[in-house]
Amino acid sequence: MKNGKDLRGVFMGVGLTAFFVAAAASQLKLQVFEKAHTIDLANKTKRYELSRPDPAKRGTIFSADGQPLAVDEATYDLNVDFTKCPDNEGFWLDLAQATGIPATEFESARATGAKTKLWPQTITSE
């Protein structure tokens, strides 16, 4: 009877090891070999989360007499992807008017053949 108990322990150990190897192989397949497909499925079902820092707003700082010393303001960097922009002069003129950056800068950057360009000056929401 002692041999029967020993064999059951061996079979249980082998069985658990096989389950562990199967689970690891399944996760390896999903996370390494089918990574793009898995992420696409998650995006389609809106189960994929993208995390990004969300800085806290400081608010307005007032002096002792109630005058604003500093005002918190949302700012944006302008990054233009020329492959997604229309090829007409009116677009660049409208963009120049909205951003305060001369249209010639946009057109010259596009003429160099660059796909994208980042303008370092900060643009406010106004």
Backbone as ProteinMPNN parsed JSONL, in Angstrom:
{"seq_chain_A": "MKNGKDLRGVFMGVGLTAFFVAAAASQLKLQVFEKAHTIDLANKTKRYELSRPDPAKRGTIFSADGQPLAVDEATYDLNVDFTKCPDNEGFWLDLAQATGIPATEFESARATGAKTKLWPQTITSE", "coords_chain_A": {"N_chain_A": [[0.809, -1.187, 0.0], [2.045, 1.157, 0.565], [3.542, 1.829, -1.672], [1.548, 2.576, -3.485], [0.595, 4.987, -2.411], [2.876, 6.537, -2.714], [3.093, 6.635, -5.497], [0.779, 8.054, -6.137], [1.407, 10.599, -5.184], [3.546, 11.24, -6.863], [2.231, 11.226, -9.359], [0.456, 13.345, -8.871], [2.226, 15.477, -8.535], [3.46, 15.538, -11.07], [1.196, 16.081, -12.625], [0.355, 18.637, -11.654], [2.622, 20.105, -12.33], [2.48, 19.878, -15.107], [0.097, 21.326, -15.592], [0.969, 23.871, -14.768], [3.039, 24.381, -16.63], [1.511, 24.382, -18.982], [-0.154, 26.636, -18.521], [1.789, 28.672, -18.374], [2.846, 28.48, -20.968], [0.6, 29.216, -22.454], [0.264, 31.925, -21.655], [2.712, 32.942, -22.547], [2.423, 32.64, -25.302], [0.256, 34.438, -25.781], [1.266, 36.921, -24.808], [3.729, 37.338, -26.013], [4.047, 36.199, -28.676], [1.585, 36.73, -29.917], [1.117, 39.388, -29.387], [0.417, 41.902, -30.654], [-2.056, 41.283, -31.826], [-3.559, 40.658, -29.54], [-3.577, 43.142, -28.199], [-4.918, 44.685, -30.105], [-7.468, 43.448, -30.011], [-8.158, 44.101, -27.373], [-8.263, 46.893, -27.57], [-10.422, 47.192, -29.335], [-12.551, 46.296, -27.789], [-12.499, 48.158, -25.866], [-11.076, 47.729, -23.504], [-8.542, 48.196, -22.907], [-6.204, 50.033, -21.172], [-4.772, 53.215, -21.127], [-2.298, 54.85, -19.529], [-1.378, 58.012, -18.339], [0.486, 60.794, -17.093], [-1.276, 63.119, -15.107], [-1.049, 66.213, -14.381], [-1.516, 68.119, -11.4], [-3.608, 70.984, -11.0], [-2.553, 74.207, -10.069], [-3.943, 76.502, -9.458], [-5.104, 79.902, -8.953], [-2.919, 82.369, -7.68], [-3.096, 84.769, -5.23], [-2.348, 88.144, -4.208], [-1.898, 89.934, -1.069], [-3.651, 92.053, -1.231], [-5.628, 91.122, -2.891], [-5.097, 91.011, -5.626], [-4.386, 89.161, -8.593], [-1.476, 87.196, -8.667], [-0.337, 85.014, -9.93], [-1.579, 82.942, -12.479], [-3.048, 79.883, -13.171], [-2.734, 78.117, -16.159], [-3.732, 76.262, -18.98], [-1.474, 74.815, -21.233], [-0.099, 74.054, -24.47], [1.98, 72.095, -26.605], [2.873, 72.409, -30.011], [2.677, 70.004, -32.429], [3.111, 69.069, -35.632], [1.921, 66.81, -37.989], [2.834, 66.246, -41.059], [2.07, 64.381, -42.942], [-0.594, 63.984, -42.574], [-1.842, 66.317, -43.168], [-3.687, 68.592, -45.25], [-2.874, 69.479, -48.662], [-2.88, 72.41, -49.219], [-2.745, 75.95, -49.497], [-4.44, 77.579, -48.006], [-5.042, 76.122, -45.699], [-2.627, 76.257, -44.272], [-2.476, 78.989, -43.843], [-4.722, 79.429, -42.197], [-3.96, 77.859, -39.998], [-1.694, 79.253, -39.215], [-2.821, 81.664, -38.415], [-4.324, 80.796, -36.229], [-2.362, 79.846, -34.468], [-0.337, 81.732, -34.293], [2.087, 81.361, -35.396], [4.128, 81.992, -38.177], [2.886, 81.325, -41.49], [4.743, 80.708, -43.407], [6.714, 79.35, -42.019], [5.518, 76.867, -41.516], [5.114, 75.968, -44.157], [7.752, 75.925, -45.152], [8.894, 74.008, -43.484], [7.464, 71.778, -44.253], [8.292, 71.625, -46.901], [10.881, 70.723, -46.67], [10.656, 68.044, -46.51], [10.209, 66.73, -44.172], [8.436, 64.534, -41.987], [7.135, 65.104, -39.605], [6.985, 67.893, -37.304], [7.956, 69.621, -34.392], [6.987, 72.435, -32.631], [8.644, 74.398, -30.382], [7.724, 76.556, -28.776], [5.284, 77.45, -26.373], [1.801, 77.022, -26.63], [-1.144, 78.64, -25.826], [-4.57, 78.131, -24.714], [-6.06, 80.205, -25.636]], "CA_chain_A": [[0.0, 0.0, 0.0], [2.913, 2.306, 0.631], [3.923, 2.174, -3.042], [0.402, 3.241, -4.094], [0.589, 6.372, -1.944], [4.022, 7.214, -3.32], [2.777, 6.882, -6.901], [-0.208, 9.132, -6.221], [2.142, 11.851, -4.989], [4.308, 11.495, -8.086], [1.27, 11.621, -10.391], [-0.063, 14.669, -8.546], [3.306, 16.428, -8.829], [3.595, 15.624, -12.522], [-0.013, 16.737, -13.129], [0.432, 20.06, -11.323], [3.688, 20.679, -13.154], [1.96, 19.975, -16.473], [-0.829, 22.461, -15.615], [1.764, 25.09, -14.682], [3.716, 24.568, -17.92], [0.481, 24.747, -19.964], [-0.555, 28.021, -18.261], [2.912, 29.528, -18.767], [2.92, 28.469, -22.44], [-0.527, 30.003, -22.946], [0.58, 33.338, -21.445], [3.823, 33.268, -23.441], [1.842, 32.774, -26.641], [-0.548, 35.66, -25.842], [2.0, 38.144, -24.501], [4.923, 37.516, -26.839], [3.875, 35.879, -30.083], [0.353, 37.328, -30.438], [0.975, 40.639, -28.636], [-0.309, 42.916, -31.429], [-3.44, 40.832, -31.969], [-4.198, 40.778, -28.231], [-3.793, 44.563, -27.938], [-5.989, 45.111, -31.011], [-8.738, 42.974, -29.45], [-8.447, 44.896, -26.178], [-8.662, 48.232, -28.018], [-11.751, 47.115, -29.936], [-13.544, 46.14, -26.73], [-12.25, 49.268, -24.935], [-10.604, 47.199, -22.218], [-7.123, 48.512, -22.814], [-6.064, 51.317, -20.502], [-3.568, 53.985, -21.374], [-2.101, 55.744, -18.39], [-0.475, 59.13, -18.568], [0.447, 61.683, -15.932], [-2.243, 64.205, -15.127], [-0.539, 67.109, -13.342], [-2.524, 68.861, -10.648], [-3.646, 72.42, -11.24], [-2.163, 74.972, -8.883], [-4.928, 77.527, -9.161], [-4.64, 81.28, -8.983], [-2.27, 82.855, -6.467], [-3.467, 86.167, -5.03], [-1.579, 88.931, -3.243], [-2.651, 90.293, 0.133], [-4.721, 92.995, -1.568], [-6.601, 90.482, -3.766], [-4.691, 91.037, -7.036], [-3.783, 87.869, -8.989], [-0.033, 87.189, -8.905], [-0.071, 83.942, -10.884], [-2.801, 82.27, -12.923], [-2.792, 78.579, -13.782], [-3.259, 78.143, -17.519], [-3.403, 75.079, -19.774], [-0.616, 75.124, -22.377], [0.064, 72.925, -25.388], [3.04, 72.151, -27.614], [2.317, 72.128, -31.331], [3.389, 69.006, -33.208], [2.374, 68.919, -36.894], [2.212, 65.629, -38.794], [2.591, 66.717, -42.423], [1.445, 63.332, -43.753], [-2.037, 64.017, -42.355], [-2.329, 67.67, -43.459], [-4.024, 68.808, -46.666], [-1.877, 70.21, -49.447], [-3.391, 73.66, -49.774], [-2.185, 77.115, -48.821], [-5.426, 78.092, -47.063], [-4.904, 75.402, -44.436], [-1.47, 76.795, -43.548], [-2.816, 80.345, -43.416], [-5.619, 79.3, -41.048], [-3.167, 77.355, -38.876], [-0.833, 80.354, -38.786], [-3.652, 82.631, -37.702], [-4.737, 80.206, -34.955], [-1.234, 79.585, -33.573], [0.593, 82.849, -34.201], [3.329, 80.971, -36.074], [3.97, 82.369, -39.589], [2.575, 80.242, -42.428], [5.973, 80.347, -44.128], [7.43, 78.335, -41.228], [4.875, 75.574, -41.775], [5.36, 75.563, -45.542], [9.167, 75.592, -45.328], [9.139, 72.732, -42.796], [6.902, 70.721, -45.103], [9.094, 71.549, -48.121], [12.118, 69.981, -46.397], [10.374, 66.61, -46.601], [10.023, 66.161, -42.836], [7.098, 63.983, -41.773], [6.552, 65.83, -38.476], [7.816, 68.93, -36.699], [7.483, 70.109, -33.112], [7.322, 73.819, -32.355], [8.909, 74.401, -28.932], [7.028, 77.567, -27.994], [4.057, 76.953, -25.783], [0.584, 77.628, -27.176], [-2.217, 78.62, -24.827], [-5.88, 77.809, -25.266], [-6.71, 81.435, -26.143]], "C_chain_A": [[0.855, 1.255, 0.0], [3.322, 2.752, -0.762], [2.797, 2.911, -3.759], [0.332, 4.709, -3.684], [1.731, 7.153, -2.565], [3.731, 7.547, -4.78], [1.747, 7.985, -7.063], [0.462, 10.491, -6.058], [2.938, 12.231, -6.231], [3.371, 11.955, -9.199], [0.708, 13.022, -10.144], [0.991, 15.741, -8.864], [3.485, 16.629, -10.328], [2.397, 16.362, -13.123], [0.001, 18.234, -12.857], [1.505, 20.768, -12.139], [3.22, 20.857, -14.593], [0.976, 21.136, -16.597], [-0.074, 23.783, -15.583], [2.452, 25.387, -16.012], [2.706, 24.982, -18.991], [0.033, 26.198, -19.774], [0.546, 28.987, -18.678], [3.032, 29.601, -20.288], [1.792, 29.297, -23.043], [-0.251, 31.502, -22.799], [1.734, 33.785, -22.336], [3.317, 33.492, -24.862], [1.094, 34.097, -26.77], [0.289, 36.927, -25.706], [3.221, 38.373, -25.373], [4.609, 37.332, -28.322], [2.626, 36.521, -30.703], [0.064, 38.661, -29.753], [0.117, 41.657, -29.387], [-1.779, 42.545, -31.567], [-4.201, 40.995, -30.653], [-4.501, 42.238, -27.904], [-4.888, 45.11, -28.848], [-7.361, 44.682, -30.485], [-9.128, 43.795, -28.223], [-8.9, 46.303, -26.551], [-10.074, 48.226, -28.592], [-12.844, 46.992, -28.875], [-13.407, 47.215, -25.665], [-11.892, 48.772, -23.541], [-9.129, 47.488, -22.003], [-6.993, 49.899, -22.208], [-4.725, 51.945, -20.841], [-3.41, 54.933, -20.208], [-1.101, 56.821, -18.775], [-0.574, 60.064, -17.373], [-0.564, 62.806, -16.134], [-1.842, 65.183, -14.025], [-1.672, 67.898, -12.681], [-2.459, 70.345, -10.993], [-3.326, 73.139, -9.941], [-3.227, 75.978, -8.49], [-4.299, 78.902, -9.183], [-4.037, 81.656, -7.635], [-2.543, 84.352, -6.371], [-2.529, 86.838, -4.037], [-2.473, 89.272, -2.065], [-3.811, 91.238, -0.177], [-5.708, 92.436, -2.595], [-6.273, 90.498, -5.244], [-4.067, 89.687, -7.411], [-2.29, 88.035, -9.292], [0.34, 86.145, -9.961], [-1.39, 83.234, -11.204], [-2.406, 80.967, -13.592], [-3.475, 78.543, -15.146], [-2.824, 76.887, -18.258], [-2.571, 75.507, -20.981], [-0.401, 73.861, -23.197], [1.273, 73.165, -26.274], [2.413, 71.775, -28.942], [3.226, 71.153, -32.066], [2.562, 68.742, -34.466], [2.861, 67.674, -37.62], [1.836, 65.975, -40.232], [1.941, 65.659, -43.303], [-0.074, 63.347, -43.626], [-2.645, 65.379, -42.672], [-2.66, 67.804, -44.939], [-2.969, 69.664, -47.363], [-2.529, 71.444, -50.081], [-2.954, 74.819, -48.886], [-3.142, 77.676, -47.769], [-5.339, 77.419, -45.702], [-3.777, 76.0, -43.609], [-1.726, 78.218, -43.068], [-3.739, 80.315, -42.196], [-4.864, 78.822, -39.805], [-2.261, 78.454, -38.323], [-1.627, 81.377, -37.978], [-4.038, 82.096, -36.318], [-3.579, 80.074, -33.972], [-0.313, 80.774, -33.366], [1.953, 82.527, -34.804], [3.155, 81.31, -37.548], [3.745, 81.161, -40.497], [3.81, 79.796, -43.184], [6.786, 79.316, -43.361], [6.845, 76.953, -41.475], [5.223, 75.072, -43.17], [6.82, 75.194, -45.765], [9.512, 74.276, -44.634], [8.61, 71.569, -43.629], [7.75, 70.528, -46.355], [10.401, 70.787, -47.906], [11.918, 68.477, -46.481], [10.202, 65.951, -45.243], [8.594, 65.647, -42.694], [6.385, 64.723, -40.638], [7.519, 66.919, -38.024], [7.144, 69.409, -35.426], [7.94, 71.545, -32.94], [7.463, 73.963, -30.843], [8.163, 75.467, -28.141], [5.674, 77.013, -27.534], [2.87, 77.745, -26.332], [-0.496, 77.529, -26.112], [-3.545, 78.336, -25.505], [-6.597, 79.023, -25.813], [-6.438, 81.62, -27.557]], "O_chain_A": [[0.438, 2.296, -0.507], [3.437, 3.952, -1.008], [3.072, 3.794, -4.571], [0.045, 5.575, -4.51], [1.562, 8.323, -2.907], [4.087, 8.628, -5.25], [1.819, 8.768, -8.01], [0.096, 11.441, -6.75], [2.996, 13.401, -6.606], [3.651, 12.929, -9.897], [0.507, 13.792, -11.083], [0.659, 16.795, -9.406], [3.643, 17.756, -10.797], [2.563, 17.177, -14.029], [-0.313, 19.022, -13.749], [1.312, 21.899, -12.584], [3.525, 21.866, -15.227], [1.004, 21.86, -17.592], [-0.438, 24.719, -16.295], [2.444, 26.53, -16.47], [3.007, 25.839, -19.822], [-0.142, 26.919, -20.756], [0.259, 30.021, -19.28], [3.293, 30.671, -20.836], [1.998, 30.002, -24.031], [-0.508, 32.267, -23.728], [1.722, 34.912, -22.831], [3.739, 34.429, -25.539], [1.27, 34.809, -27.759], [0.048, 37.906, -26.413], [3.705, 39.501, -25.464], [4.881, 38.22, -29.129], [2.619, 36.822, -31.896], [-1.096, 39.024, -29.561], [-0.816, 42.217, -28.812], [-2.652, 43.404, -31.438], [-5.356, 41.421, -30.651], [-5.575, 42.54, -27.383], [-5.705, 45.919, -28.407], [-8.309, 45.467, -30.51], [-10.296, 44.143, -28.053], [-9.811, 46.849, -25.929], [-10.84, 49.16, -28.358], [-13.94, 47.525, -29.048], [-14.123, 47.189, -24.664], [-12.343, 49.319, -22.535], [-8.546, 47.057, -21.008], [-7.615, 50.844, -22.691], [-3.687, 51.283, -20.84], [-4.301, 55.736, -19.932], [-0.107, 56.558, -19.452], [-1.611, 60.117, -16.712], [-0.675, 63.366, -17.224], [-2.239, 65.017, -12.872], [-2.645, 68.284, -13.327], [-1.384, 70.889, -11.245], [-3.764, 72.74, -8.862], [-3.393, 76.275, -7.307], [-3.096, 79.043, -9.405], [-4.573, 81.308, -6.583], [-2.262, 85.108, -7.301], [-1.986, 86.192, -3.141], [-3.66, 88.943, -2.058], [-4.826, 91.233, 0.518], [-6.538, 93.18, -3.119], [-7.082, 90.046, -6.053], [-3.298, 89.128, -6.628], [-1.896, 88.901, -10.073], [1.227, 86.373, -10.784], [-2.201, 82.967, -10.318], [-1.542, 80.941, -14.469], [-4.647, 78.896, -15.273], [-1.663, 76.49, -18.169], [-2.929, 76.459, -21.674], [-0.507, 72.746, -22.687], [1.56, 74.302, -26.651], [1.525, 70.924, -28.998], [4.401, 71.44, -32.298], [1.438, 68.248, -34.377], [4.06, 67.501, -37.84], [0.655, 65.995, -40.581], [1.321, 65.997, -44.311], [-0.772, 62.787, -44.471], [-3.842, 65.579, -42.467], [-1.997, 67.205, -45.785], [-2.271, 70.46, -46.735], [-2.706, 71.52, -51.297], [-2.814, 74.67, -47.672], [-2.696, 78.193, -46.745], [-5.537, 78.063, -44.671], [-3.927, 76.227, -42.408], [-1.248, 78.611, -42.004], [-3.554, 81.095, -41.262], [-5.095, 79.315, -38.701], [-2.083, 78.569, -37.111], [-1.142, 81.89, -36.97], [-4.076, 82.852, -35.347], [-3.787, 80.177, -32.764], [0.416, 80.828, -32.375], [2.873, 83.341, -34.727], [2.132, 80.953, -38.132], [4.343, 80.104, -40.296], [3.917, 78.631, -43.564], [7.474, 78.495, -43.967], [7.582, 75.979, -41.626], [5.581, 73.909, -43.352], [7.106, 74.245, -46.494], [10.332, 73.509, -45.139], [9.232, 70.509, -43.7], [7.914, 69.402, -46.825], [10.97, 70.258, -48.861], [12.886, 67.718, -46.52], [10.063, 64.73, -45.167], [7.655, 66.249, -43.216], [5.176, 64.943, -40.701], [8.713, 66.873, -38.321], [5.927, 69.582, -35.377], [9.124, 71.85, -33.082], [6.521, 73.687, -30.101], [7.98, 75.304, -26.934], [5.03, 76.223, -28.223], [2.928, 78.966, -26.476], [-0.734, 76.455, -25.561], [-3.629, 78.304, -26.732], [-7.664, 78.877, -26.41], [-6.899, 82.594, -28.153]]}, "name": "protein", "num_of_chains": 1, "seq": "MKNGKDLRGVFMGVGLTAFFVAAAASQLKLQVFEKAHTIDLANKTKRYELSRPDPAKRGTIFSADGQPLAVDEATYDLNVDFTKCPDNEGFWLDLAQATGIPATEFESARATGAKTKLWPQTITSE"}
